[in-house]
Amino acid sequence: MQTRPLGNTGIQLPVISFGASSLGAEFRAITLDEAMQSTRVALDLGMNFIDTSPFYGRGMSEILLGMGLQDVPRDSYLLGTKLGRYSDIHFDFSAKRVEESVHVSLQRLKTDHLDVLLLHDVEFVSLPQIWEETLPALLKIKQQGKARAIGFSCYPLKTFHTVLDHIEDDIDCILAYNRYTLQNTTLETDLLPRLKTKGIGVIGAGPFSARLLTQAALPAWLKEPGEVKAAAREAARACAARGVDIAQLALQFACSHPDISTSVAGSANPDNIRKWAEWIKQPIDKELLAEVLAIFEPVKDIGHIEGLPENN
């Protein structure tokens, strides 16, 4: 598996990483066997960075990962979790909860340290709290050796820049989801230049953009506007006409940028994970890519509102 450096952290990440949100049964009911197999298959195929959060399954993802990784040497994989978001409506970025959350996550994951620790979806709270209260607590966790690299995640570009204005000299990395895809490349055009100058590592997530860039039926909870969904269906048909699953093109594209350390993709289906590992070994079809990018051009970079209105 090809790897890339995570900014200036000294950590090397695989170009595709295992997202463990599905282990929390976020999208469908799963079996214990599926959870265990998915984790082991991902590691066997070189996806040795695992991304999770206490939000995923309200703790279930971390618990099942802790079970699945029990007999795996800790130095053979990299582990990232988050804090601050605990349900659809429960957000707590207080200093007290930072310490408590990390303590609980380490117990669930059965480890004494995290390789990456992120503030999860900061756009849902009043932002000054992040640099006034949360960051000092996060830096303390790092100083204690409980996290090697720290950072934050969110969706709105405005939030990224506002928070970076105050903490970019103190963090190691960020995670941006649905921001480097066939339809939306704002991570590259809007954020990467700033992050690269500071040596801040970049973790991409959501290569399939919440199923938008797959052949699957679009879920009711997908927030993208109708014109974006229509373009995605057209792009999927164009790929199918050439005998290609649009998800393959989407994953290859998301993993292709040299300045994005990794792209996090999640599934509790071991067959999907095996398929992804095969897809990224294959050269991208540049002619098909050009056709698909042309389809998305009228709706390029159109996103949605996420979190507090003032943070968008």
C-alpha positions in Angstrom: 0.0 0.0 0.0 1.4 3.4 -1.0 1.8 5.8 1.9 2.1 9.6 2.3 3.3 11.8 5.2 0.8 13.5 7.4 2.1 17.0 7.3 5.1 17.4 9.7 3.9 14.8 12.2 6.3 12.0 11.1 3.3 9.8 10.6 2.9 7.9 7.3 -0.7 7.2 6.3 -1.9 4.7 3.6 -3.5 6.5 0.6 -6.8 4.8 1.6 -7.7 4.3 5.2 -10.4 2.3 7.0 -13.3 4.4 8.2 -15.0 2.6 11.1 -18.3 4.6 11.2 -20.1 1.6 9.7 -19.0 -0.5 12.7 -21.3 1.7 14.7 -24.3 0.5 12.6 -24.7 4.0 11.4 -26.1 3.0 8.0 -27.5 -0.5 8.5 -27.6 -3.3 11.1 -24.4 -5.3 11.1 -23.2 -8.5 12.8 -20.3 -8.9 15.1 -18.6 -11.1 12.6 -18.9 -8.4 9.9 -17.3 -5.9 12.2 -14.4 -8.2 13.1 -13.8 -9.4 9.5 -13.9 -5.9 8.1 -11.3 -4.6 10.5 -8.9 -7.6 9.9 -9.4 -7.4 6.1 -8.6 -3.7 6.0 -5.4 -4.3 8.0 -4.4 -7.3 5.9 -4.7 -5.1 2.8 -2.5 -2.3 4.2 -5.3 0.1 5.3 -3.5 0.4 8.6 -4.9 3.8 9.6 -8.3 3.4 11.3 -10.6 6.4 11.8 -13.4 6.3 14.3 -15.3 8.5 16.8 -17.5 8.1 19.9 -20.3 9.5 17.8 -20.3 6.4 15.5 -22.9 4.1 17.1 -22.7 6.3 20.3 -19.6 4.3 21.3 -20.3 1.1 19.5 -17.6 1.6 16.8 -14.9 2.2 19.3 -16.0 -0.8 21.4 -16.0 -3.2 18.4 -12.7 -1.9 17.2 -11.2 -2.5 20.7 -12.5 -6.1 20.5 -11.3 -6.6 16.9 -7.8 -5.2 17.6 -7.1 -7.0 20.9 -4.6 -9.5 19.4 -3.1 -7.2 16.8 0.3 -5.6 17.7 -0.3 -1.9 18.5 2.7 -0.8 16.4 1.2 -2.5 13.3 -1.6 0.0 12.9 -2.5 3.7 13.4 -5.6 4.7 15.2 -7.5 8.0 15.1 -10.6 9.0 17.0 -12.5 12.2 17.8 -14.2 14.1 20.5 -16.9 16.8 21.0 -19.8 15.2 19.0 -21.7 12.5 20.8 -25.1 12.4 19.0 -27.0 14.4 16.4 -27.8 17.0 19.1 -25.2 16.5 21.8 -22.0 18.5 21.4 -19.6 19.2 24.2 -16.2 20.8 23.6 -15.6 21.8 27.2 -12.1 21.2 28.7 -13.6 18.8 31.2 -15.2 16.7 28.5 -12.0 16.6 26.4 -10.2 14.8 29.3 -13.2 12.5 30.0 -13.8 11.7 26.3 -10.2 10.7 25.7 -10.1 8.6 28.8 -13.3 6.7 27.7 -12.1 6.3 24.1 -8.7 4.8 25.2 -10.6 2.3 27.4 -12.9 1.3 24.6 -10.1 1.0 22.1 -7.9 -0.9 24.6 -4.9 1.3 23.9 -2.8 3.8 25.8 -2.4 6.3 23.0 -4.0 7.6 19.8 -2.1 8.5 16.7 -4.6 11.1 15.6 -7.1 12.9 17.8 -9.6 15.3 16.2 -12.3 17.7 17.4 -15.4 16.4 15.7 -17.7 18.8 13.6 -16.8 22.0 15.3 -19.3 24.0 13.1 -22.1 23.0 15.5 -20.9 25.2 18.3 -19.9 28.8 19.0 -16.4 28.8 17.6 -14.6 31.0 20.2 -14.9 28.1 22.6 -12.7 26.0 20.3 -9.6 28.2 20.7 -10.3 29.6 24.1 -11.2 26.4 26.0 -10.9 23.2 23.8 -7.5 23.7 22.3 -5.6 24.2 25.6 -7.2 20.9 26.9 -6.3 19.2 23.6 -2.7 20.3 23.8 -2.5 19.0 27.4 -3.6 15.6 26.1 -0.9 15.7 23.5 1.7 16.7 26.1 0.7 13.7 28.2 1.5 11.4 25.3 -2.0 10.3 24.8 -2.2 11.6 21.2 0.6 12.0 18.7 -1.2 14.4 16.3 -4.1 16.7 17.0 -6.5 18.7 14.9 -10.2 19.2 14.0 -12.8 18.3 11.4 -15.8 20.2 10.0 -17.6 20.8 6.7 -18.0 24.5 6.0 -15.1 26.3 4.4 -15.8 29.4 6.5 -15.5 27.4 9.7 -12.2 25.9 8.6 -10.7 29.3 8.0 -12.1 30.9 11.1 -10.7 28.2 13.4 -7.4 28.1 11.5 -7.0 31.8 12.0 -6.7 31.1 15.8 -5.1 27.6 16.1 -3.2 26.8 12.9 0.2 27.2 14.7 -0.9 24.6 17.4 -2.4 21.8 15.4 -1.0 19.0 13.3 -3.7 18.0 10.9 -7.3 18.5 9.8 -10.0 16.2 8.4 -12.2 17.4 5.6 -15.0 15.2 4.2 -16.8 15.4 0.8 -14.3 18.2 -0.1 -12.1 16.3 -2.7 -14.5 14.3 -4.9 -15.5 14.1 -8.5 -18.1 16.9 -7.8 -16.4 19.0 -5.2 -12.7 19.9 -5.1 -12.8 22.8 -2.7 -10.3 21.1 -0.4 -7.7 21.5 -3.1 -8.6 25.0 -4.3 -9.6 26.7 -1.1 -7.8 25.0 1.8 -4.7 23.1 0.6 -2.5 26.1 -0.2 -2.9 27.4 3.4 -2.5 24.0 5.0 0.6 23.2 3.0 2.3 26.4 3.9 1.9 25.6 7.6 2.9 21.9 7.2 -0.5 20.9 8.5 -1.5 17.3 7.5 -4.6 16.7 5.4 -6.9 13.8 5.9 -9.7 13.4 3.3 -12.9 11.5 3.9 -16.0 10.7 2.1 -14.7 9.7 -1.4 -18.2 8.6 -2.3 -19.8 11.7 -0.9 -22.3 10.0 1.3 -23.3 7.5 -1.6 -23.8 10.4 -4.1 -20.9 8.9 -6.2 -22.1 5.3 -6.2 -24.6 3.2 -8.1 -26.7 2.8 -4.9 -30.0 4.5 -4.4 -29.5 7.9 -3.0 -30.5 8.0 0.7 -33.2 10.4 1.9 -30.8 12.0 4.3 -28.4 13.2 1.5 -28.3 17.0 1.8 -27.0 17.9 -1.6 -29.4 19.9 -3.8 -31.5 18.3 -6.5 -29.3 19.5 -9.4 -26.2 17.9 -7.8 -28.1 14.6 -7.4 -29.3 14.7 -11.0 -25.7 15.2 -12.2 -24.5 12.3 -10.1 -27.1 10.0 -11.6 -26.0 11.1 -15.1 -22.4 10.5 -14.2 -23.2 7.1 -12.9 -24.9 6.2 -16.1 -22.0 7.4 -18.2 -19.6 5.2 -16.1 -22.0 2.2 -16.4 -22.1 2.6 -20.2 -18.3 1.9 -20.1 -18.7 -1.0 -17.7 -17.3 1.0 -14.8 -18.8 1.5 -11.4 -18.7 5.3 -10.7 -17.5 4.4 -7.1 -14.3 3.1 -8.6 -13.6 6.3 -10.4 -14.6 8.3 -7.3 -12.2 6.4 -5.1 -9.3 6.5 -7.6 -9.8 10.3 -7.9 -10.0 10.9 -4.1 -6.8 8.9 -3.5 -4.9 10.6 -6.3 -3.9 13.9 -4.9 -0.3 14.0 -3.6 -0.9 16.6 -0.9 -3.9 14.7 0.6 -2.3 12.1 2.9 -5.2 9.7 2.8 -8.8 9.2 1.9 -11.0 7.5 4.6 -13.6 5.1 3.2 -15.9 3.1 5.5 -17.7 -0.2 5.2 -18.7 -3.1 7.4 -18.6 -5.3 4.3 -15.2 -7.1 3.8 -16.0 -7.6 0.1 -16.3 -3.9 -0.4 -12.9 -3.3 1.3 -11.2 -5.9 -0.9 -12.8 -4.3 -4.0 -11.4 -0.9 -3.0 -7.9 -2.3 -2.6 -8.1 -3.6 -6.1 -9.5 -0.4 -7.6 -6.7 1.8 -6.3 -4.1 -0.5 -7.9 -5.6 0.1 -11.3 -4.8 3.2 -13.5 -7.6 5.8 -13.6 -9.4 6.0 -17.0 -8.5 9.5 -17.9 -11.0 9.7 -20.8 -13.9 8.6 -18.6 -12.7 11.0 -15.8 -12.8 13.9 -18.2 -16.3 12.9 -19.3 -17.5 12.7 -15.7 -15.9 16.0 -14.7 -17.6 17.7 -17.6 -21.0 16.3 -16.4 -20.3 17.8 -12.9 -19.0 21.1 -14.2 -22.4 23.0 -14.0 -22.8 21.9 -10.3 -19.1 21.9 -9.4 -18.3 22.6 -5.7 -22.0 23.1 -4.8 -22.4 21.9 -1.2 -24.9 22.3 1.6 -25.3 24.1 5.0 -23.9 22.2 8.0 -23.9 23.2 11.6 -24.8 26.7 12.9 -25.9 29.1 10.1 -23.4 31.7 11.2 -20.6 29.2 10.7 -21.4 28.7 7.0 
